[in-house]
Amino acid sequence: MLHLVIDGAPVVRNYSISSPPTQPDDLRITVKRVPGGLASNWLHDSLEQGMEIEVEGPFGGFNWDDLPSDRPLFLSGGSGITPVMSMLRSLIDIRSHRDVCFIHSARSPGEIIFREELEALARRHSNLHIHFVCAEAEDAWDGPVGLLGESMLLQLAPDLRDRNVYACGPEPYMKSIRIALQSVGFDSDRYHEESFGGLIGSNPTLSAEQPSSVHFARSGINHRCGSKQTVLEIARSVGVFLPSACQQGVCGTCRVLKLSGEVEMADLGGLSTEEKSQGYLLACCTRPLGDIVLDL
């Protein structure tokens, strides 16, 4: 997490580390310039050698130490390649002989991040199998073209059911990956992900102020509210203490167990699939859809 000061105002942004933990003195992030993006453009245009910025973390559990595997299948889309590159570089540094399959999706060949490095690594390591998939491409491109769905995934990784999957990318990409894996009967316990995107926004299917309530079971507090506030904002407004850090759905600090009710959550990888199935939510990026009860 970067704490920046842009035009005199504090700005907080989360970026995945792309350097491996095997090189602790070399901390690297890979930032794609986003048109109109406040932080990404400042980092590209204004950050200079010798400047100091405040860094916090790292947060999240999408890392090789917590999720090891003998036969990993790395799936990444766009700039979601950054945390996966950290894992791969770590395996290269320790001279691992694991059978690694890496499939990266990009809009076009010119937008493939780390292409030269990955191609060089594949030439040097026979146990590393690299595939690039482009949504659109020129005639000179001889790789797969289209979206990575069930049939293409099985073509590029026919043994995927015997692997552990590590996926990262924007939510539309992640959704298509989940659907493809579910279609082939992939074991969800062997699936690990980190997604990213914007913070929770308005849902056009909801009214501007859907009547809701949050009951804090252990605190004995019940609060009527609308659907615009996050659980974290509601907790603070009634004096219920709930630790938080990034406030963007990444670090997992504000995790809380939902005992009942329906919510809308837009986390960016701060919860595992298992935690979500158990009923946990991240208060900073969750809104109630009606009446909910929290173990808080």
C-alpha positions in Angstrom: 0.0 0.0 0.0 1.4 3.4 -1.0 0.6 6.6 0.9 1.1 9.4 -1.5 0.6 13.1 -1.4 -0.7 14.5 -4.7 -1.3 18.2 -5.0 -1.3 18.5 -1.3 -3.9 15.8 -0.7 -3.3 12.3 0.8 -3.9 9.5 -1.7 -3.8 5.8 -0.8 -3.3 3.1 -3.5 -2.7 -0.7 -3.4 -0.3 -2.3 -5.8 0.9 -5.9 -6.0 4.6 -6.5 -5.5 6.1 -7.9 -8.6 9.6 -8.7 -7.2 10.1 -12.0 -5.5 10.5 -12.5 -1.7 13.8 -14.2 -2.4 15.1 -10.7 -3.1 14.0 -8.8 0.0 16.2 -5.7 -0.7 14.7 -5.2 -4.1 11.1 -4.1 -3.7 9.3 -3.5 -7.1 5.8 -2.7 -8.2 4.6 -2.6 -11.8 2.1 0.2 -12.4 0.2 0.6 -15.6 -0.7 4.1 -16.6 -4.5 4.5 -16.5 -6.0 7.3 -18.5 -7.3 9.9 -16.0 -5.9 7.8 -13.1 -4.7 10.1 -10.3 -2.1 7.9 -8.7 -0.8 6.0 -11.8 -0.2 9.1 -13.8 1.6 10.8 -10.8 3.8 7.8 -10.4 4.7 7.8 -14.1 5.2 11.6 -14.4 6.3 12.9 -11.0 8.0 10.2 -9.0 11.8 10.7 -9.2 14.9 8.9 -7.9 15.6 10.1 -4.4 12.1 10.9 -3.4 10.6 9.1 -0.4 7.1 7.8 -0.1 5.4 5.9 2.7 4.8 2.2 2.2 2.6 -0.1 4.3 2.2 -3.8 4.1 2.3 -6.2 2.4 -1.2 -7.4 2.9 -3.2 -10.4 1.6 -2.6 -14.1 1.4 -2.0 -14.5 -2.4 1.6 -15.6 -2.1 3.7 -18.6 -2.7 4.7 -19.2 0.9 1.0 -19.6 2.0 -0.2 -21.5 -1.1 2.6 -23.8 -2.3 2.1 -26.4 -5.1 4.2 -28.9 -7.0 2.3 -28.3 -10.3 1.1 -24.7 -10.4 -1.0 -23.2 -13.2 -0.7 -19.5 -13.3 -3.5 -17.5 -15.0 -3.3 -13.8 -15.3 -5.0 -11.0 -17.2 -3.6 -7.6 -18.0 -1.8 -6.0 -15.1 -2.9 -8.9 -12.9 0.3 -10.5 -14.0 2.3 -8.7 -11.3 1.7 -10.9 -8.2 2.0 -14.0 -10.4 5.4 -12.8 -11.6 6.5 -12.4 -8.0 5.7 -16.1 -7.5 7.4 -17.2 -10.7 10.5 -15.2 -10.0 10.7 -16.8 -6.6 10.6 -20.3 -8.1 13.3 -19.3 -10.6 15.5 -17.9 -7.8 15.3 -21.1 -5.7 16.0 -23.2 -8.9 12.7 -25.1 -8.5 12.1 -28.0 -10.8 8.3 -27.8 -10.5 6.3 -28.2 -13.6 4.9 -24.7 -14.2 2.3 -23.7 -16.7 1.7 -19.9 -17.2 -1.1 -18.5 -19.3 -1.3 -14.8 -19.6 -4.1 -12.9 -21.4 -3.7 -9.4 -22.9 -5.7 -7.2 -25.2 -3.0 -7.3 -27.9 0.6 -8.6 -28.4 1.9 -5.1 -27.8 0.3 -5.0 -24.4 1.8 -8.2 -23.0 3.6 -7.2 -19.8 7.0 -8.9 -19.1 6.9 -10.7 -22.5 10.6 -10.6 -23.2 11.5 -11.8 -19.7 8.9 -14.7 -19.8 10.1 -15.8 -23.2 13.7 -15.8 -22.1 12.8 -17.8 -18.9 10.9 -20.4 -21.0 13.9 -20.9 -23.2 16.2 -21.5 -20.2 13.8 -23.7 -18.2 12.3 -26.7 -19.8 9.9 -27.1 -16.9 8.3 -23.7 -17.6 5.5 -23.6 -20.2 4.4 -20.1 -21.2 1.3 -19.2 -23.3 0.1 -15.8 -24.3 -3.5 -15.3 -25.3 -4.5 -12.0 -27.1 -8.1 -10.8 -27.5 -7.2 -9.2 -30.8 -4.0 -9.5 -32.9 -2.4 -8.7 -36.2 -1.6 -11.3 -38.9 1.9 -11.6 -37.6 0.7 -13.0 -34.3 0.8 -16.8 -34.3 -0.5 -17.4 -30.8 -4.0 -18.0 -29.5 -6.6 -15.3 -30.2 -9.8 -14.7 -28.3 -10.9 -15.0 -24.7 -9.6 -17.7 -22.4 -12.6 -19.9 -22.0 -13.1 -23.6 -21.3 -12.0 -25.0 -24.6 -8.9 -22.9 -24.9 -7.9 -23.5 -21.3 -8.1 -27.3 -21.9 -6.1 -26.9 -25.1 -3.3 -25.0 -23.4 -3.4 -26.9 -20.1 -5.0 -30.3 -20.7 -3.8 -31.5 -17.3 -5.3 -28.6 -15.4 -7.3 -30.8 -13.1 -4.0 -32.1 -11.7 -2.7 -28.6 -11.0 -3.3 -25.9 -8.5 -4.6 -22.7 -10.1 -3.4 -19.2 -9.1 -5.4 -16.5 -10.9 -5.2 -12.7 -10.9 -6.9 -10.1 -13.1 -9.8 -7.7 -13.5 -13.1 -9.0 -12.3 -14.6 -9.7 -15.8 -11.5 -11.9 -16.5 -11.8 -13.6 -13.2 -15.5 -14.3 -13.7 -14.8 -16.0 -17.0 -12.0 -18.1 -15.4 -14.2 -19.3 -12.6 -16.9 -20.2 -15.1 -14.4 -22.1 -17.2 -13.0 -24.0 -14.3 -16.4 -24.9 -12.9 -17.4 -26.2 -16.4 -14.5 -28.7 -16.4 -15.2 -29.8 -12.8 -12.2 -28.3 -11.3 -11.7 -28.7 -7.5 -12.4 -25.3 -6.0 -10.1 -26.2 -3.0 -7.2 -26.0 -5.5 -8.2 -22.6 -6.8 -6.5 -19.4 -5.4 -7.2 -15.9 -6.7 -6.5 -12.2 -6.3 -8.7 -9.8 -8.2 -8.6 -6.1 -8.6 -10.7 -3.2 -9.9 -12.6 -0.1 -8.7 -14.1 0.2 -5.3 -17.6 -0.7 -4.7 -19.9 1.5 -6.6 -23.6 2.0 -7.1 -25.7 -1.0 -8.3 -28.3 0.0 -10.8 -30.6 -2.8 -9.7 -30.8 -1.2 -6.2 -32.8 1.8 -5.2 -30.9 4.9 -4.2 -31.7 4.2 -0.5 -32.8 0.6 0.0 -34.0 0.3 3.7 -31.6 -1.9 5.6 -30.5 -2.6 9.1 -27.3 -3.9 10.7 -27.4 -5.7 14.0 -24.1 -6.0 15.8 -24.8 -9.2 17.8 -22.0 -9.0 20.4 -22.4 -5.3 20.9 -26.1 -5.4 21.2 -26.6 -2.5 18.8 -29.1 -2.4 16.0 -28.9 0.4 13.4 -31.3 1.3 10.6 -29.6 2.6 7.5 -29.8 2.8 3.7 -27.9 0.9 1.1 -25.3 3.5 0.4 -23.1 3.2 3.5 -20.5 0.5 3.9 -20.5 -1.8 6.9 -17.3 -0.1 8.1 -19.0 3.4 7.9 -22.0 2.1 9.8 -19.9 0.5 12.5 -18.0 3.8 13.0 -21.2 5.8 13.1 -22.6 3.8 16.1 -19.3 3.5 18.0 -18.6 -0.2 17.2 -14.8 -0.7 16.9 -13.6 -2.4 13.8 -9.9 -2.3 12.8 -9.2 -1.3 9.2 -6.2 -0.4 7.1 -6.4 -0.2 3.3 -10.1 0.4 3.0 -10.1 -0.9 -0.5 -10.9 -4.6 0.1 -7.3 -5.8 -0.2 -5.6 -6.3 3.2 -8.3 -8.2 5.0 -7.9 -6.3 8.3 -11.7 -5.4 8.5 -12.8 -9.0 8.1 -16.0 -9.8 10.0 -18.4 -12.8 10.1 -21.9 -12.3 8.8 -24.4 -14.4 10.7 -27.4 -13.7 8.5 -28.7 -11.5 5.7 -27.6 -10.5 2.2 -24.9 -8.1 1.2 -23.1 -6.6 -1.8 -19.3 -6.9 -1.5 -16.6 -5.8 -3.9 -13.4 -7.0 -2.3 -10.1 -6.9 -4.3 -8.7 -10.2 -3.1 -8.7 -9.6 0.7 -10.8 -12.8 1.3 -10.2 -16.3 0.1 -12.9 -18.3 -1.6 -13.1 -20.5 1.6 -13.6 -17.4 3.8 -16.4 -16.1 1.6 -18.1 -19.5 1.7 -17.9 -19.4 5.5 -19.8 -16.1 5.6 -16.9 -13.6 6.1 -17.0 -10.2 4.6 -14.8 -7.1 4.4 -16.5 -4.2 6.1 -14.8 -1.5 4.0 -16.3 -2.7 0.7 -19.6 -4.3 1.8 -23.1 -2.8 1.8 -26.2 -4.4 3.4 -29.0 -5.5 1.1 -31.8 -5.5 3.7 -31.4 -6.7 7.3 -28.1 -8.3 8.3 -26.6 -9.6 11.5 -22.8 -9.4 12.2 -20.7 -11.2 14.8 -19.4 -8.0 16.1 
